[in-house]
Structures are given as structure tokens and as C-alpha cells.
Amino acid sequence: MSGRVDRELWLGTRAHYADAALYDHLYRRRREDVRWYAALAKARGGPVLELGCGSGRVSLAIARQGVAVVGVDLSRAMIERAEAGRAKLPAKTRGLATFQAGDFRALRVGRRFPLVVAPFNALQHLYDRGEWEAVLAGVRRHLAPHGRFVFDVLLPDPIVQARNPARRFSKTRLLHPTTRRPFVYTEGFVHERQRQLLVIYQWLDDLADPPRRRVVPIAHRQMYPLELEALLHYNGLRIVERFGGFRGEAPSEASESQVLVCEVRRGARRRGPRGRVRRRARRAGTRRNPRTGHPRTRYRCRRAS
Ligand SMILES: C[S@@+](CC[C@H](N)C(=O)[O-])C[C@H]1O[C@@H](n2cnc3c(N)ncnc32)[C@H](O)[C@@H]1O
């Protein structure tokens, strides 16, 4: 991995989330996913664990439904914004939301949840197999029996990937939500095939002070459906339901997102041959050396007197 790309990935996971007020402003009209996750939380019941909860867009909506939620995020700015949102919740739901700074690649919340969610492309900030494995192991550790893991990532779009990197798209004039300074927003795309990476550059041109320009990269790993399915499978999870968006629609060529509902695969609670050997030994009533699988001692069942 070259230094340039490392830096791109580091910035591409953080820069966009440093201005949490602007983040909320840019996505203020994105409500369908929020409603969908909140309804799901209400139907399944809590508590819910949200990985990459950001500014609390989804978590706060879940708490508003009367469901307890714990949100974890890497960005302190986003967590502070989520806390500010929590303070504005009605008193009877305020205590339902908890936010903590943390990395979902090393998840340690210390309890299990019937529902773990990772909305709005948060997992596209996992750039290699090791990172996916770490997250999926953490998910399994935090899922209660019969629990569900639900997340959405974008369906890779060859038209977006093929866009000319020199061109800018989606030109919009905006007022910054806190500074009230006018700026022009545009975005550009750079696709890297070997790493399956799409870097979206958000250009923020300040109109009140033209030389001031910020370019904010967002590095998204492109996740192809069959690759995702394989990753989930080999990490002990299985896809139960699959949608192409947040209206319950089936996946199609026109889908923007992949919305996946997963559960722990049968027989996959313990990973690898050790787990299998232990389970077989338990069934056979013998204790075995977990490394070799050879019988060690007979179990004796004590009768209740
Ligand atoms: C696109 S935002 C989604 C936020 C929120 N789920 C929503 O729907 O608005 C992705 C979030 O993932 C967080 N994130 C990225 N990598 C992370 C990691 N390794 N651990 C925890 N959070 C991470 C970012 O800080 C950001 O807040």
C-alpha cells in the first residue's frame, strides 16, 4: 500500500465527518433510510447497537420510537453532535440513547443486542478483508441469540466509476449551517479498480472569500454483492433478506443500495475446527484435546440425589 493511498484512506474515513453540522445539512433530505431503520428497531425491539452512528441521524430516530440504542463512532465531532441531539430529545426518550467514541473494527460494548445495525455506507470504510473480518467477529460477539445484523452499502455503479476525474458534478449553492457563509458545493469521483475504491471529492468553494476552498475526500470501498455474501458466509453470518432500497423493494439493476438483513449462520457460533471439535465432543460425552481432537477424559454425569 503506497503512502499516498494510506493517507487517502485515513483522510477519506475522517475528513467528511469533521464538520458534523455540515454533514447533517447535506443529508437533511435523506429520511427514507432513517424511517426504515427506526421502524425495524421498533418491530424487533431493542436495545439496538449502531455501528458508525455518526451524528445520531438514525440512533436518535430509534430512541424517539421508544427503543434503547447505543451508538459507536470513530469521529468525536460526530459523537458530540449526537450528544447534542440527544439533549434535545423529549425527557422520556432522552435516557434511551447512549453514544460512545470507538472503532467498530475493535468493538467492545460489553453486552449483546437483538439488533446490530450499520446504516448509510458506514462499512464502506473497511478497506480490506482483515478489517471486514474484525468487524464481523465483533458483530457476532455482540449479537444476542436469534439477533439480526442489518446494514446498507452502495451497489457499485459503473457509470459513476467511469466518470471523468477532471469533471465536477452536482453543483449546488449552499449556506453553511453554522457560519452562514455561502459556498458552492461540487463533487468529483476517482475510481481505483485494483483496490475497488471510489474516492468522492467534495469541493466546498467559499463564495465570500473565493481563494478559500476545501476539498474533502470520502474513500468508499466498492462492495460487490457476491463478495459481500462470501465475506458474510465465511465469517459465520448468513443473509436472511436482501433489499434494493428502503421501500422494501427487491434488488435490481436500478438499485442504489444493498440493504442486507443477516443472522449468525447455524453451527457458526464458535469459529473454526476447535468449535466443531468441542461441539462433537460434547455430543459424544467425551472431552477432547481441542488441538488434536483426541479424546481426553470421560465426562461423568452426576445424578441428583
Ligand atoms: C456515512 S456516515 C453514517 C453515519 C450514520 N450511520 C448515518 O446514517 O448518518 C459513516 C460513519 O461511520 C463512521 N466510521 C467510519 N469508520 C469507522 C470505524 N472504523 N469505527 C467507527 N466508526 C467509523 C464515520 O465516522 C461516520 O460517522
The ligand as an ORCA input file, in Angstrom:
! r2SCAN-3c Opt
* xyz 0 1
  C     -21.752      7.890      6.226
  S     -21.575      8.025      7.942
  C     -23.041      7.237      8.522
  C     -23.434      7.793      9.861
  C     -24.810      7.315     10.362
  N     -24.876      5.862     10.403
  C     -25.899      7.851      9.480
  O     -26.678      7.049      8.962
  O     -25.965      9.065      9.315
  C     -20.330      6.811      8.337
  C     -19.902      6.902      9.803
  O     -19.015      5.808     10.079
  C     -18.019      6.274     10.966
  N     -16.868      5.377     10.880
  C     -16.044      5.148      9.826
  N     -15.105      4.254     10.151
  C     -15.356      3.893     11.444
  C     -14.735      2.982     12.357
  N     -13.660      2.271     11.992
  N     -15.263      2.853     13.577
  C     -16.350      3.577     13.970
  N     -16.976      4.461     13.153
  C     -16.483      4.609     11.904
  C     -17.734      7.686     10.498
  O     -17.090      8.458     11.497
  C     -19.134      8.176     10.143
  O     -19.733      8.830     11.223
*
